[in-house]
Amino acid sequence: MTTQAPVDTLQEARANVLAKLKEGVLCPCCGQDAKAQAREISKQAATIITLLHRAFPVGAVVSVEMFLSALQPKEFAAELLKSSGWRTLKYWGLLQEVEPTAEVLESIRKLKPKSRKPVLCQLTERGQQFTQLGGGVFKTVFTFDDKLIGWDSSVTVTVMDVVGSKTYAELTAVPVEAFGRVV
């Protein structure tokens, strides 16, 4: 990284850093390197959104971690749980995080007394379209500090591009009973 010329205001410094995040920049205020992270939608994330769509209607509030832990076979569920891919689905607008209500927190505590506060999500209309082959998403997005800051619009992918046609056929054939009991 190269050193930055002095800036007059905090607003100028912020604008300079934000403008150069994709390439990487040295912050003139604190001296730290700042660089956006390029993320491609993963096979695990596309698998999870497809399974969520099969199990729940658009707008249903679900704990993705509890949903995944209830999947059968357990080896498949464990592999998806290890992946943090589902947490990135918000960057493409396929899932949105929601705050749990007191009622939901209480029902989760009854099922899992020692669990931490769950991350609850809703499948969006865009997520439904993506899983039904009705819409594509940009293959790559850029994030910084866990926030979407841009995307590469040169490549758009569908769920079949990401998971493959054979895997997609297998996922859409999974019987709903395989999803187990979830909140």
N, C-alpha and C positions, 0 to 999 in steps of 0.2 A: 504494500500500500504506500501511496505517496502522502506527504504531509499536505495539509490543507492550508490555503491562505486564510488569514484571520477574517472573522466575520464580525459585523457590527452588532447584530441582534440575535437573540435566541431564535426568533422566527426565521431569520436567514439561515442559521445553522440547521434548524429542523428541515427547512425546505431543501437545502443542499443534500442532507443525508437521505431524505425520502426520494429525491430525484435520482440518486445514484445507488440505491439499495441493490438492484439486480446485479450490478458489476462488483459491488463492494466498495465501501468508503470508510475512511477514518473519521470518527466523530470529532469535530473541532472543539466540542465542549468537554468531553470526558476522555478522549484519546482511544476509545475502544473501536475495534473493527466492527462494522455493521454490514451484514450481507443477507439478502433474501435467500430463502431456501426454495429451490425448484422441487416440486412434488409431482410425480405422475400417479394417476389413479392406479391402484394395485389390484391384482387378481383377487386377493383376499377381501379387499374393500368391496369390489364388485360382487363377489360371492355373497358377502354379508347382506348387502342391500337387496339382492335378489331373494334371498331367504326371508328377510324381513317383509318384503312385499308379498311373498307367498303366505306368510303367517298372519299379517295384520293389514287392516285397511289404512288408507292414507289418513293421517291425522291422529291415529292411535298413539298413545304415549306408552313407551316401552323402555325398560332397562335393557340395553343391548347386552351388557355383561351377563345378566340373568338369562336372557334369551339364548345366548350362545352356550352357556353352561348347561342348559336343558336339552341341547341338540343331541341326537343319536346318529351315528355311533360316537361314543365319547372321545375317541382319537381325533375325529374330524372336528369336534367342538373344541378340544384342547388346542389344536393347530390354529383355529380361527381366533381363539382367545389370546394366544401368544402374540398374534398380529395386532398392532394398534391401528390397523387400516381403517376400522370403522370410525375412529375418531377424526379421520381426515375427510370423511364424506361431506362434512359441513362446508368445506371449501368449494365444492362443486354444486352446492345447493340441493343435495340429494337427501340429506337428513338435517334436521335442525334440533339443537339442544333446547330443552325446556326445563324450567325449575320445578322440582317435585312439590306437590301439595302436601300438607300435613297428613292427609288421609293416606296418600301413597307411601309416604315415609313410614307411617305406622304399619301398613300392611307388609312392607319390605322387612321392617324390624321383626315382625312376627315370624316371617319365613327364615330370616337370617339375622338373629339377634345381635351378632357382633360385626355386622357389615358397616362399612363406611357409607357416607352419603352417596347415593347412586347417581350416575349420569343418565338422565332420561332424554330420549329423543323421539322425534316424530318423523315418519316418512313424509316427504313433501310430494306435491304433484309432479315436480320435475324428477324426483326419485322414482316414482311410479312409471313415468314415461320412459325413463332410462331402462328400467328392468323389463318393460314390455316391448323393447326394441323400437319405441316411438321417438326416441330422442337421443342425441349424442351429447357429449360433454367435451370440453377442451381437455386434451390429454395431460397437459402440464399447467399447473398453477404455481404462483409464487406467494410465499407466506413470509411474514416477519413478525416475531413476537406473538405467534399463534393467531395472526390475523391475515386474511386474504388481502394481498396488495396488488395483484394483477394476474394475468394469464397469457399463455402463448396461444393465440388464436389460429396458428397455422395448421394444427392437427386436431381434428375432432374424432372421438372414438365412441363406439356403441358398447353395450355390455358384452356382446359377442366378440368384439375386437379384443376386449380385455380378458375375458375368461376362456374364450374359444367356444366354437359351436358345440363340440361334444360335451364339454363341461356344462354349458348352458342348458342343453337338453337334459342332462342328468339332474341339474338343480331344479328345473321346472317340473321334473317328474317325482321329486321327493314327496312322499305322502305327508300330509299335514300332521299325522300322528307322530312323526319323527321329531316334531318341534318340542314335544314335551309340555309340561305345565310351566307357564311363565306369568309374571306380573304384567 
